[in-house]
């Protein structure tokens, strides 16, 4: 009888819910940066900040790619930690992070060369 009373109960401990603010902020900043890059690509040189349009749009695309890769990577990590298995959400977020990083690398190489 004492062994039954002394045997502890097992509890499932869940990780605390992490804030999604960082992912959203990085994602929104990445989208805004990409929008500014598109604007700089299409803006005529006589418009406001038109003189920056020659090379700055490539830098904006590199920055947007890095910010979006970080946002999607954090999202994929959070989903994987919560579910503890590879779900379609974590696979898609990882794929989007890899694509965003690949885009940043391509625009960076074009910018350098």
CNS distance restraints for C-alpha pairs under 8 A (distance, minus, plus):
assign (resid   1 and name CA) (resid   5 and name CA) 6.53 0.50 0.50
assign (resid   2 and name CA) (resid   6 and name CA) 5.99 0.50 0.50
assign (resid   3 and name CA) (resid   7 and name CA) 6.02 0.50 0.50
assign (resid  15 and name CA) (resid  82 and name CA) 7.68 0.50 0.50
assign (resid  18 and name CA) (resid  78 and name CA) 7.91 0.50 0.50
assign (resid  20 and name CA) (resid  24 and name CA) 6.32 0.50 0.50
assign (resid  21 and name CA) (resid  25 and name CA) 5.98 0.50 0.50
assign (resid  22 and name CA) (resid  26 and name CA) 6.08 0.50 0.50
assign (resid  22 and name CA) (resid  71 and name CA) 7.60 0.50 0.50
assign (resid  23 and name CA) (resid  27 and name CA) 6.01 0.50 0.50
assign (resid  23 and name CA) (resid  70 and name CA) 7.85 0.50 0.50
assign (resid  23 and name CA) (resid  71 and name CA) 4.73 0.50 0.50
assign (resid  23 and name CA) (resid  72 and name CA) 7.34 0.50 0.50
assign (resid  23 and name CA) (resid  74 and name CA) 6.32 0.50 0.50
assign (resid  23 and name CA) (resid  75 and name CA) 6.44 0.50 0.50
assign (resid  24 and name CA) (resid  28 and name CA) 5.97 0.50 0.50
assign (resid  24 and name CA) (resid  71 and name CA) 7.12 0.50 0.50
assign (resid  25 and name CA) (resid  29 and name CA) 6.02 0.50 0.50
assign (resid  26 and name CA) (resid  30 and name CA) 6.00 0.50 0.50
assign (resid  26 and name CA) (resid  67 and name CA) 5.63 0.50 0.50
assign (resid  26 and name CA) (resid  68 and name CA) 6.61 0.50 0.50
assign (resid  26 and name CA) (resid  70 and name CA) 7.10 0.50 0.50
assign (resid  26 and name CA) (resid  71 and name CA) 5.32 0.50 0.50
assign (resid  27 and name CA) (resid  31 and name CA) 6.19 0.50 0.50
assign (resid  27 and name CA) (resid  67 and name CA) 6.57 0.50 0.50
assign (resid  27 and name CA) (resid  68 and name CA) 5.39 0.50 0.50
assign (resid  27 and name CA) (resid  71 and name CA) 5.29 0.50 0.50
assign (resid  27 and name CA) (resid  72 and name CA) 7.65 0.50 0.50
assign (resid  28 and name CA) (resid  32 and name CA) 6.10 0.50 0.50
assign (resid  29 and name CA) (resid  33 and name CA) 5.96 0.50 0.50
assign (resid  29 and name CA) (resid  64 and name CA) 7.52 0.50 0.50
assign (resid  29 and name CA) (resid  67 and name CA) 7.04 0.50 0.50
assign (resid  30 and name CA) (resid  34 and name CA) 6.11 0.50 0.50
assign (resid  30 and name CA) (resid  63 and name CA) 7.23 0.50 0.50
assign (resid  30 and name CA) (resid  64 and name CA) 4.30 0.50 0.50
assign (resid  30 and name CA) (resid  65 and name CA) 6.90 0.50 0.50
assign (resid  30 and name CA) (resid  66 and name CA) 7.70 0.50 0.50
assign (resid  30 and name CA) (resid  67 and name CA) 4.92 0.50 0.50
assign (resid  30 and name CA) (resid  68 and name CA) 5.23 0.50 0.50
assign (resid  31 and name CA) (resid  35 and name CA) 6.18 0.50 0.50
assign (resid  31 and name CA) (resid  64 and name CA) 6.61 0.50 0.50
assign (resid  31 and name CA) (resid  68 and name CA) 7.51 0.50 0.50
assign (resid  32 and name CA) (resid  36 and name CA) 6.20 0.50 0.50
assign (resid  32 and name CA) (resid  64 and name CA) 7.88 0.50 0.50
assign (resid  33 and name CA) (resid  37 and name CA) 6.18 0.50 0.50
assign (resid  33 and name CA) (resid  60 and name CA) 5.86 0.50 0.50
assign (resid  33 and name CA) (resid  61 and name CA) 7.18 0.50 0.50
assign (resid  33 and name CA) (resid  63 and name CA) 7.04 0.50 0.50
assign (resid  33 and name CA) (resid  64 and name CA) 5.26 0.50 0.50
assign (resid  34 and name CA) (resid  38 and name CA) 6.24 0.50 0.50
assign (resid  34 and name CA) (resid  60 and name CA) 6.27 0.50 0.50
assign (resid  34 and name CA) (resid  61 and name CA) 5.63 0.50 0.50
assign (resid  34 and name CA) (resid  64 and name CA) 5.23 0.50 0.50
assign (resid  34 and name CA) (resid  65 and name CA) 7.95 0.50 0.50
assign (resid  35 and name CA) (resid  39 and name CA) 6.13 0.50 0.50
assign (resid  36 and name CA) (resid  40 and name CA) 6.06 0.50 0.50
assign (resid  36 and name CA) (resid  57 and name CA) 7.54 0.50 0.50
assign (resid  36 and name CA) (resid  60 and name CA) 7.02 0.50 0.50
assign (resid  37 and name CA) (resid  41 and name CA) 6.15 0.50 0.50
assign (resid  37 and name CA) (resid  56 and name CA) 7.31 0.50 0.50
assign (resid  37 and name CA) (resid  57 and name CA) 4.29 0.50 0.50
assign (resid  37 and name CA) (resid  58 and name CA) 7.00 0.50 0.50
assign (resid  37 and name CA) (resid  59 and name CA) 7.80 0.50 0.50
assign (resid  37 and name CA) (resid  60 and name CA) 4.93 0.50 0.50
assign (resid  37 and name CA) (resid  61 and name CA) 5.86 0.50 0.50
assign (resid  38 and name CA) (resid  42 and name CA) 6.41 0.50 0.50
assign (resid  38 and name CA) (resid  57 and name CA) 6.79 0.50 0.50
assign (resid  39 and name CA) (resid  43 and name CA) 5.82 0.50 0.50
assign (resid  40 and name CA) (resid  50 and name CA) 7.09 0.50 0.50
assign (resid  40 and name CA) (resid  52 and name CA) 7.26 0.50 0.50
assign (resid  40 and name CA) (resid  53 and name CA) 4.75 0.50 0.50
assign (resid  40 and name CA) (resid  56 and name CA) 7.18 0.50 0.50
assign (resid  40 and name CA) (resid  57 and name CA) 5.46 0.50 0.50
assign (resid  41 and name CA) (resid  53 and name CA) 5.87 0.50 0.50
assign (resid  41 and name CA) (resid  54 and name CA) 7.63 0.50 0.50
assign (resid  41 and name CA) (resid  57 and name CA) 5.71 0.50 0.50
assign (resid  43 and name CA) (resid  47 and name CA) 6.81 0.50 0.50
assign (resid  43 and name CA) (resid  50 and name CA) 6.01 0.50 0.50
assign (resid  43 and name CA) (resid  53 and name CA) 6.99 0.50 0.50
assign (resid  44 and name CA) (resid  50 and name CA) 5.74 0.50 0.50
assign (resid  45 and name CA) (resid  49 and name CA) 7.62 0.50 0.50
assign (resid  45 and name CA) (resid  50 and name CA) 4.02 0.50 0.50
assign (resid  45 and name CA) (resid  51 and name CA) 5.30 0.50 0.50
assign (resid  45 and name CA) (resid  53 and name CA) 7.11 0.50 0.50
assign (resid  46 and name CA) (resid  50 and name CA) 5.72 0.50 0.50
assign (resid  46 and name CA) (resid  51 and name CA) 7.40 0.50 0.50
assign (resid  49 and name CA) (resid  53 and name CA) 7.32 0.50 0.50
assign (resid  52 and name CA) (resid  56 and name CA) 5.89 0.50 0.50
assign (resid  53 and name CA) (resid  57 and name CA) 6.17 0.50 0.50
assign (resid  55 and name CA) (resid  59 and name CA) 7.06 0.50 0.50
assign (resid  55 and name CA) (resid 111 and name CA) 7.43 0.50 0.50
assign (resid  56 and name CA) (resid  60 and name CA) 6.16 0.50 0.50
assign (resid  57 and name CA) (resid  61 and name CA) 6.15 0.50 0.50
assign (resid  58 and name CA) (resid  62 and name CA) 6.23 0.50 0.50
assign (resid  58 and name CA) (resid 107 and name CA) 6.04 0.50 0.50
assign (resid  58 and name CA) (resid 108 and name CA) 7.13 0.50 0.50
assign (resid  58 and name CA) (resid 110 and name CA) 7.83 0.50 0.50
assign (resid  58 and name CA) (resid 111 and name CA) 5.91 0.50 0.50
assign (resid  59 and name CA) (resid  63 and name CA) 6.13 0.50 0.50
assign (resid  59 and name CA) (resid 107 and name CA) 7.77 0.50 0.50
assign (resid  59 and name CA) (resid 108 and name CA) 7.28 0.50 0.50
assign (resid  59 and name CA) (resid 111 and name CA) 7.26 0.50 0.50
assign (resid  60 and name CA) (resid  64 and name CA) 5.99 0.50 0.50
assign (resid  61 and name CA) (resid  65 and name CA) 6.03 0.50 0.50
assign (resid  61 and name CA) (resid 104 and name CA) 6.60 0.50 0.50
assign (resid  61 and name CA) (resid 107 and name CA) 6.62 0.50 0.50
assign (resid  62 and name CA) (resid  66 and name CA) 6.28 0.50 0.50
assign (resid  62 and name CA) (resid 103 and name CA) 7.47 0.50 0.50
assign (resid  62 and name CA) (resid 104 and name CA) 4.35 0.50 0.50
assign (resid  62 and name CA) (resid 105 and name CA) 7.09 0.50 0.50
assign (resid  62 and name CA) (resid 107 and name CA) 5.84 0.50 0.50
assign (resid  62 and name CA) (resid 108 and name CA) 5.87 0.50 0.50
assign (resid  63 and name CA) (resid  67 and name CA) 6.13 0.50 0.50
assign (resid  63 and name CA) (resid 104 and name CA) 7.14 0.50 0.50
assign (resid  64 and name CA) (resid  68 and name CA) 6.01 0.50 0.50
assign (resid  64 and name CA) (resid 104 and name CA) 7.48 0.50 0.50
assign (resid  65 and name CA) (resid  69 and name CA) 5.96 0.50 0.50
assign (resid  65 and name CA) (resid 100 and name CA) 4.83 0.50 0.50
assign (resid  65 and name CA) (resid 101 and name CA) 5.70 0.50 0.50
assign (resid  65 and name CA) (resid 102 and name CA) 7.95 0.50 0.50
assign (resid  65 and name CA) (resid 103 and name CA) 6.13 0.50 0.50
assign (resid  65 and name CA) (resid 104 and name CA) 4.61 0.50 0.50
assign (resid  66 and name CA) (resid  70 and name CA) 6.19 0.50 0.50
assign (resid  66 and name CA) (resid 100 and name CA) 6.84 0.50 0.50
assign (resid  66 and name CA) (resid 101 and name CA) 5.92 0.50 0.50
assign (resid  66 and name CA) (resid 104 and name CA) 6.12 0.50 0.50
assign (resid  67 and name CA) (resid  71 and name CA) 6.21 0.50 0.50
assign (resid  68 and name CA) (resid  72 and name CA) 6.03 0.50 0.50
assign (resid  68 and name CA) (resid  97 and name CA) 6.83 0.50 0.50
assign (resid  68 and name CA) (resid 100 and name CA) 6.16 0.50 0.50
assign (resid  68 and name CA) (resid 101 and name CA) 7.95 0.50 0.50
assign (resid  69 and name CA) (resid  73 and name CA) 5.85 0.50 0.50
assign (resid  69 and name CA) (resid  96 and name CA) 7.24 0.50 0.50
assign (resid  69 and name CA) (resid  97 and name CA) 4.18 0.50 0.50
assign (resid  69 and name CA) (resid  98 and name CA) 6.71 0.50 0.50
assign (resid  69 and name CA) (resid  99 and name CA) 7.74 0.50 0.50
assign (resid  69 and name CA) (resid 100 and name CA) 5.10 0.50 0.50
assign (resid  69 and name CA) (resid 101 and name CA) 5.45 0.50 0.50
assign (resid  70 and name CA) (resid  74 and name CA) 6.09 0.50 0.50
assign (resid  70 and name CA) (resid  97 and name CA) 6.96 0.50 0.50
assign (resid  71 and name CA) (resid  75 and name CA) 6.23 0.50 0.50
assign (resid  71 and name CA) (resid  97 and name CA) 7.63 0.50 0.50
assign (resid  72 and name CA) (resid  76 and name CA) 6.07 0.50 0.50
assign (resid  72 and name CA) (resid  93 and name CA) 5.36 0.50 0.50
assign (resid  72 and name CA) (resid  94 and name CA) 6.65 0.50 0.50
assign (resid  72 and name CA) (resid  96 and name CA) 6.47 0.50 0.50
assign (resid  72 and name CA) (resid  97 and name CA) 4.98 0.50 0.50
assign (resid  73 and name CA) (resid  77 and name CA) 6.13 0.50 0.50
assign (resid  73 and name CA) (resid  93 and name CA) 6.71 0.50 0.50
assign (resid  73 and name CA) (resid  94 and name CA) 6.02 0.50 0.50
assign (resid  73 and name CA) (resid  97 and name CA) 5.46 0.50 0.50
assign (resid  74 and name CA) (resid  78 and name CA) 6.15 0.50 0.50
assign (resid  75 and name CA) (resid  79 and name CA) 6.24 0.50 0.50
assign (resid  75 and name CA) (resid  90 and name CA) 7.69 0.50 0.50
assign (resid  75 and name CA) (resid  93 and name CA) 6.68 0.50 0.50
assign (resid  76 and name CA) (resid  80 and name CA) 6.07 0.50 0.50
assign (resid  76 and name CA) (resid  89 and name CA) 7.35 0.50 0.50
assign (resid  76 and name CA) (resid  90 and name CA) 4.65 0.50 0.50
assign (resid  76 and name CA) (resid  91 and name CA) 7.34 0.50 0.50
assign (resid  76 and name CA) (resid  93 and name CA) 5.10 0.50 0.50
assign (resid  76 and name CA) (resid  94 and name CA) 5.66 0.50 0.50
assign (resid  77 and name CA) (resid  81 and name CA) 6.08 0.50 0.50
assign (resid  77 and name CA) (resid  90 and name CA) 7.39 0.50 0.50
assign (resid  78 and name CA) (resid  82 and name CA) 6.16 0.50 0.50
assign (resid  79 and name CA) (resid  83 and name CA) 6.04 0.50 0.50
assign (resid  79 and name CA) (resid  84 and name CA) 7.98 0.50 0.50
assign (resid  79 and name CA) (resid  89 and name CA) 7.25 0.50 0.50
assign (resid  79 and name CA) (resid  90 and name CA) 5.75 0.50 0.50
assign (resid  80 and name CA) (resid  84 and name CA) 5.27 0.50 0.50
assign (resid  80 and name CA) (resid  85 and name CA) 6.14 0.50 0.50
assign (resid  80 and name CA) (resid  86 and name CA) 6.31 0.50 0.50
assign (resid  80 and name CA) (resid  87 and name CA) 7.64 0.50 0.50
assign (resid  80 and name CA) (resid  90 and name CA) 6.03 0.50 0.50
assign (resid  83 and name CA) (resid  87 and name CA) 7.66 0.50 0.50
assign (resid  86 and name CA) (resid  90 and name CA) 6.02 0.50 0.50
assign (resid  86 and name CA) (resid  91 and name CA) 6.51 0.50 0.50
assign (resid  87 and name CA) (resid  91 and name CA) 6.23 0.50 0.50
assign (resid  88 and name CA) (resid  92 and name CA) 5.98 0.50 0.50
assign (resid  89 and name CA) (resid  93 and name CA) 6.05 0.50 0.50
assign (resid  90 and name CA) (resid  94 and name CA) 6.03 0.50 0.50
assign (resid  91 and name CA) (resid  95 and name CA) 6.09 0.50 0.50
assign (resid  92 and name CA) (resid  96 and name CA) 6.10 0.50 0.50
assign (resid  93 and name CA) (resid  97 and name CA) 6.11 0.50 0.50
assign (resid  94 and name CA) (resid  98 and name CA) 6.21 0.50 0.50
assign (resid  95 and name CA) (resid  99 and name CA) 6.16 0.50 0.50
assign (resid  96 and name CA) (resid 100 and name CA) 6.03 0.50 0.50
assign (resid  97 and name CA) (resid 101 and name CA) 6.14 0.50 0.50
assign (resid  98 and name CA) (resid 102 and name CA) 6.05 0.50 0.50
assign (resid  99 and name CA) (resid 103 and name CA) 6.09 0.50 0.50
assign (resid 100 and name CA) (resid 104 and name CA) 6.22 0.50 0.50
assign (resid 101 and name CA) (resid 105 and name CA) 6.23 0.50 0.50
assign (resid 102 and name CA) (resid 106 and name CA) 6.17 0.50 0.50
assign (resid 103 and name CA) (resid 107 and name CA) 6.14 0.50 0.50
assign (resid 104 and name CA) (resid 108 and name CA) 5.93 0.50 0.50
assign (resid 105 and name CA) (resid 109 and name CA) 6.13 0.50 0.50
assign (resid 106 and name CA) (resid 110 and name CA) 6.26 0.50 0.50
assign (resid 107 and name CA) (resid 111 and name CA) 5.97 0.50 0.50
assign (resid 108 and name CA) (resid 112 and name CA) 6.15 0.50 0.50
assign (resid 109 and name CA) (resid 113 and name CA) 5.97 0.50 0.50
